[in-house]
Amino acid sequence: MQTPGTQEAAPRTWWREPMMWLVVGGPGAVILAGVATVALAVAHPDPVVDADYYRKGVEINRTLAERAAETPGARRPAMEGRNHAATVGRGAE
C-alpha cells in the first residue's frame, strides 16, 4: 500500500546492477583470456621436432669425439677437476 507523498522506486535495468557485473565479469574475463590464448597458439605454433633428431644427435657426438681425439690433453684439467670433486671427503675416513 502506498501512502500519499511516497513514491515507489522504479526497478533498475539489469545492466545497471553492480552485482550482475561481478557475477558475469569473472567468467567473461576467462573466456576472453581463452580466446586470446587460442589466437596466440594459432598465430605462433611451436616448431615440430625433426624426424631424424636421433641421427643428428649421434652426428654431433661423433664430431665432438673427433675433436677430443685431435687434442687429447684439452679435456684433462676438466677430468681432473671432476675426479677431485668426486673424491672429496674420502681421505678423512
N, C-alpha and C positions, 0 to 999 in steps of 0.2 A: 504494500500500500504506500502510495506516495503522499507525503504531506505537502501542503501548499508552501511554496518557496524553495523546495529542494528539487534538484534535478538528478536523475539517474545518469551515471557516466556512460557515455557511448562506448560500445565494445571496440577494442583496438584491433586493427588488422593484424594478420599473422606475421607479416614481415617487420612489424614494429615491436615485437615481443623479444626482449633480450634473451630469455631462456631458450627460445626456439633457435636462435643463432648459436648458442652454446651446444645444444643437442645436435644440430645439423653441421656445425662448423668443424668439429673433430673428424667425423667420417669424410666430410668433403675435402679436408686438407689431406687426408690419407689417400683418397682417390686421385687428387691432383699430383701428389708425390709419386704414386704408382705409374701414372701416365707419363710423367717426366722421366722416370727410370726406364720405362719401356722405350721411349723415344731415344734416349741416350744409348741404350743397348742396341737398338736397330741402326742408329747412325754410326756408331763406332764399335763394331764387333771385334771380339778378341781374335788374334790370328790362330790359325789351325796349326797343330804340331805336324811337322813333316812326317811322312810315312816311313822314311828311311832314317829316322833320328838315331837309331842304334848304330847303323853303319857309320854315320858321321861322327858319333862319339868314339867309336873304335879307331877311326882315322885320326882323330885329334890325339888320342892316347898314343898311337903309333908314332905320330910326329913328335910328341913330347919325349918319347923313349929314344927316338933317333937323336934329338938334340942333347939329351943327357949322355948318350953314348959318345957323342962328339967331344964333349967337355966333361970327362969323368970326375974331376975334382970340384966342379962347380957346386955340387949338392952336398959336399962333405961337411961344411960348417952347419948346415941345416940339420943334417942327420945326427951330428954330434950333439947339437943343442936338444934335439928331440930325445935322444937316448939319455942325456943327462937329466932332463926333466922327468923322464920315466923312472929313474933310479934314485931320485932324491928321497932321503929318509931310510933307505935300506941299509946304509952303513952304520946306523945307530942301533942296530938290533942287539 
